[in-house]
Amino acid sequence: MAWQRDDVDKTFCHQVGKTHRRMLFEALGLDVAIDYSTLPLLGNTGSAALPITAAMGIEQGHLRQGDMVALMGIGSGVNVVILAVDWQRSLVDAHGPRSLPQAACGLAERTA
């Protein structure tokens, strides 16, 4: 993506623990304040941590249209993956799912 550190507006991070998270943000030179964290609420939920955290953050309005988002997965320092997302819109907000055509939700077959 050729992003620079300052291009990242928001992050979601798989959280092994608070020390790993802090060290990752320090190593990348990112402000931890841009991260949406569920570690204090959910603890280490393993491989489900990143999708759960992203879903909760999206519902809570952590992202705005045009945000450059880093989805970061860390595995105790052994494995690291970062996905870059140019965020445009959410089909879910704090008021619940927006009205979608049934086919877009995969519901057409079940309700027909």
N, C-alpha and C positions, 0 to 999 in steps of 0.2 A: 504494500500500500504506500510505501515511502512516506509514512507519517513521521512527524517529529514529536517529541515529548509534549510540546505545547499544543499540538493538534488534538490531543485527547481531552474531551470535555467531561466524560463520565466513564466509570468502570463498574463492572461486576466481577467479583473474584471468588473462585472456589477457595474456601477458607479451611485449611488444615488446623490452624490455630493462630492466635493473635501474634505470636512471635514471627511465624513464617510470613504472615500478611505484612507486618511492619517491615521486615527485611526485604520483601519483594518490592514494596513501594519505594523504599530507600534506594534499592539497587537500580530501579527504573527512573528515579528522580521524579516520581509522581506524588502529588499531594493526596494523602489518604482521605481528605474531605470530599473528593469527587467520587469516592467509592460508595456503593450501597452494600451494606453488610448485614447479614442475618446471623452471624456467628454468635453474638450474645443471646439471641432468641432461640436459635435452633441447634447450636453447637456444630460439630463436624458431621455433616450428613453424607459424607463420601462423594461418590460420583454424581449424586443428585444435587449437590450444593449449588453449583453454578446455574442450572436451569431453574431451581426453586428460587434462588436469590434474584435472578433476572425477572422472573414472573412477578414476584412480590414487589420489586422495585418499579417495574413498569406500571403495575396497578396503583402504586403510591405516587406516581408522577415524577419519578426520578429523571426521566428522559423528556427532552423537548425535540421537536422537529429540527433536523439539521445537526443534532449532536453527533460527534464522532465518539464512538463507544468502543472500549476495549473489553472483551470478554476474556478473562484470564483464569487459566486452570493451572494450579501448582500441586505437585505431589511430593510434599516434604523435601523439596529441593532436588528431587531426582528427575522429575518430569516437569516441563513447563510448556504450555501452549497458550498463545494469545491470538484471538480472532478479532479482526477489525470490522466494525459495523458503522455504516453511514445511516443513522436512524432517521426514518421519515415519518412513520405514524404507527399508532397502536390500534388494534381492533378491540382492545380492552382498556378501560379506564377506571377511575375510582368509583364510577357509577355502575360498573358491570359491563358485560359485553354489549357492543353496539349492535343494532339490528343489521344482520347480514343476510344476503340471499342464502337459502338453505343449501344450495350446492357448494357455496364457499365454505360452509361449516362441515361438509360431509354428511349432512342430515337428510338430503333429498331421498336417498334410498330407504332410510329407516322410517320416515314419516309418510311415505307414499303408500 
